Amino acid sequence: MPFSTISNILNKNLQKKSGLAKQIQATLVCEEFDKIIKEKWGDKIINKIKAMYFKDNILTIASLSSVASQEIKLHEKKILETINLKFENIVEKIRYLI
């Protein structure tokens, strides 16, 4: 018997009922962004920039540092590619709150 991922089970069971699957997916996209940032820049930047929410295919991030935002902008294309590989091309762009 093959194993199913939690996201597959949730998508099948909850998407029709309440739209909860979209909320879960949004949370997973935000967590993936934070994970990518931490892996690439470490703890020094993770305290200055954070994914806030994902809505209408736009990932909104908040930044306490314009330098950190600029660094993310320089690598935005690669970050979006990495997220979209995992979540099947759902993130179109990143919006910055500075």
C-alpha positions in Angstrom: 0.0 0.0 0.0 1.6 3.3 -1.1 1.8 6.2 1.4 0.2 9.5 0.6 1.5 12.8 1.7 -0.5 14.8 4.2 -1.0 17.6 1.6 -2.5 15.1 -0.9 -4.9 13.8 1.7 -5.9 17.3 2.8 -6.4 18.4 -0.8 -8.7 15.5 -1.5 -10.8 15.6 1.6 -10.9 19.3 2.6 -10.8 21.3 -0.6 -14.4 20.5 -1.5 -15.7 21.1 2.0 -14.3 24.4 3.3 -11.4 25.8 1.3 -9.2 24.9 4.2 -6.7 23.4 1.7 -5.9 26.8 0.3 -5.2 28.2 3.8 -3.0 25.3 4.5 -1.2 25.7 1.2 -0.7 29.4 1.9 0.9 28.6 5.3 3.2 26.0 3.7 4.3 28.6 1.0 5.2 31.1 3.8 7.1 28.4 5.7 9.0 27.4 2.6 10.0 31.0 2.0 11.3 31.3 5.6 13.1 28.0 5.2 14.8 29.1 2.0 15.9 32.4 3.6 17.3 30.7 6.6 19.2 28.1 4.5 20.7 30.8 2.2 21.5 33.6 4.7 21.3 32.0 8.1 20.0 33.4 11.4 21.3 36.9 10.8 18.6 37.7 8.3 15.8 35.5 9.5 15.1 38.0 12.3 14.8 40.9 9.9 12.5 39.4 7.2 9.5 37.1 7.3 6.8 35.8 5.0 3.5 37.3 6.3 0.8 35.8 4.0 0.2 34.3 0.6 -3.0 35.4 -1.3 -4.0 35.7 -4.9 -0.7 34.1 -6.0 1.3 36.9 -4.3 3.7 36.2 -1.4 3.8 39.2 0.9 6.9 39.5 3.1 7.7 42.0 5.8 11.1 43.4 6.4 12.8 45.4 9.1 15.8 46.1 7.0 15.9 47.7 3.5 19.3 45.9 3.0 17.6 42.5 3.7 14.8 43.4 1.2 17.3 44.4 -1.4 19.2 41.1 -0.9 15.9 39.2 -1.4 15.1 41.2 -4.5 18.5 40.3 -6.0 17.7 36.6 -5.6 13.9 36.8 -6.1 13.8 34.8 -9.3 15.7 31.9 -7.8 13.6 32.0 -4.6 10.4 31.9 -6.7 11.7 29.1 -8.8 12.5 27.0 -5.7 9.0 27.6 -4.2 7.2 27.0 -7.5 9.1 23.7 -7.9 7.6 22.5 -4.7 4.1 24.0 -5.1 3.5 23.7 -8.8 3.9 27.3 -10.0 1.5 29.1 -7.7 3.6 32.1 -6.6 3.7 34.8 -9.3 5.6 37.5 -7.4 6.8 38.7 -4.1 5.4 41.9 -2.5 7.6 43.7 0.0 6.4 45.5 3.2 9.2 47.7 4.4 
